Amino acid sequence: MQPGAYLKWMILPVLLFIAGTSHAQQTALTDTIQIKGLVILKSKSPSGRTSYKFYNDTTYINNKLKKNLHTRWLVVDFGFNNYIDRSNYSGASYLAYYPTTPYYAANRTYDYSAEGLNNFAPRYGSSPLTSQEFKLITGKSVNVNIWLFMQRLNLVKHKLNLQYALGVEMNNYRFARNITYQPGYPTTVYRDTVNFTKNKMFAEYLSIPLMLNYTAHPYKPSRSFKVSAGVMGGYLVKARTKQISQERGKQKVNDDFNLNKWRMSLTSEIGYGPLKLYGNFALTALHDYGLLQYPYSVGFRFNGF
């Protein structure tokens, strides 16, 4: 046998060993993670730099879209509350100086007129009622909604869907002024004599939103534009106030505080991929009479499971 042939047979096993070792190292440095329809490929270069690549699992998505009903569990919203105030403050201030006859006022005690507002939040003529009395600290007026489930029913090619859910809306209204809700028959709101370090009202509703949803690319959910809009009905299940002051310490009072038992709202969401924003605007006033305030909330929506 020629010397070259000996050299060839000696080098070949070495080359095979090096190739196998290189493949094993490449396999060890590459990691694949799949979260439902999203495939994440994690790899590390020979220099030690980590990189990520994202892919859609089209087989997973195609199989999922064969079902017309899709459910997500424990969808969570986090945002902030405020309200549009259309209360008749000028009329109530006028009545504080020039009160009407008892008969006329009695007939308009439980509506949104000046008499109703003056009955709900009475003030003396020397200190007239203004909208600043009920100003909120927006950054601390937090809205958290927990949807036990949220379902999407296919109507047209998975692009147009009916979307609905069941859950609870939890609204915190953090007051900037020292006002106190006094429960009773009727409930009244008055200016307090102490300075509160925390002064808020909490209202919780059992709610059902019903929306039409449009999804631009249902086969590419991670890169698809989505928008939904509709209405939402809610029922008040719990309300309380919480106040903290140096003089009185921590005080919690449970009552309905003249809040409307039923609430009807416009609701919407808009998003791209996994990122979603939501917005709710109440069509019914926050209170049953007196204050004519229409609450709204905006924030982020997290998809759940």
C-alpha positions, 0 to 999 in steps of 0.5 A, a space after each residue: 500500500 502506498 504511503 499516501 493511502 496509509 496517511 488517508 486512512 489515518 486522517 479520516 477517523 480524526 476528521 470524523 471525530 472533529 465533525 461529530 464534536 462540532 455538531 454536538 457543540 452546535 446542538 448543545 449551544 442551540 435551544 428551542 422553546 415553544 409557547 403555544 404557537 410561538 417558537 423561540 430559537 436561542 443560540 450562542 455563537 462561538 464567541 459566546 454571544 447569545 441571539 434569539 429568533 422568533 417563528 410562528 408554528 404554522 401547524 399549531 396555528 392552523 390546527 387551532 383555527 380549525 376550532 371556531 371558539 377560542 378561550 383565554 383564562 384569567 385575562 387581566 387589565 391594569 389601568 387608571 380611572 377618572 371621570 367626566 364631571 357634568 354636575 350642576 355646580 353653578 345651580 347648587 351654588 346659587 341654591 346655597 345662597 338662595 334656597 328654594 321652597 321646601 316643596 319645590 326642593 323635595 320634588 327634585 331631591 333624587 335627580 341630577 338637578 341643582 336641588 339634587 346636587 345640593 341635597 347630596 353635597 350640601 354647602 353653605 353660601 360662604 363656601 360654594 360647591 365646585 368641581 374641584 371638590 371631587 378632583 381625583 389623583 389620576 396616577 393613584 386612581 387604579 383600575 384592575 379588571 380580572 376576566 375569569 374567561 374571555 372567548 372569541 367566536 369565529 363569524 367570518 374567516 376568523 377575521 371577524 369575531 364575536 368576543 365576550 367575557 365574564 369578570 370583575 371590574 375593580 375601580 379605585 377613586 383616589 380623592 385629592 381633597 378632604 371629602 367624606 361620604 356619610 352613609 345613611 338615608 340619604 347619603 351625603 358628602 361633606 368637606 371634612 376638617 382633617 387632612 387625609 394622607 389617603 382618601 379613596 372610594 372603591 367600587 367593584 362590578 360584576 361585568 359582561 363585555 360584548 364586542 365585535 373583534 377584527 383580526 387582520 392576520 389570524 394566521 400570524 397572531 404575533 404580528 397581527 393588528 387587532 381591534 374590538 369594540 362594543 358594550 359592557 354591562 355591570 352590576 355593583 357588588 361591593 363598595 367602600 371608602 378608606 381614609 387614613 389620617 393622623 387624627 383618626 387613624 385608618 377607617 373603612 366604611 362599607 356602603 353603596 354610597 349612592 352609587 348606581 347599582 347598574 352600569 352600562 359602558 362602551 368598551 374597546 381594545 386595540 393591539 398588535 401581537 401580544 400588546 393590547 390597550 383597553 378603554 372603557 367609558 360609562 354611559 350611566 352616571 357613577 352616582 344614582 343622583 346628585 353628582 353627574 359624573 361619567 367614569 372612564 378607564 384606560 390601560 394595558 390588557 394581558 392575554 392570560 392563559 
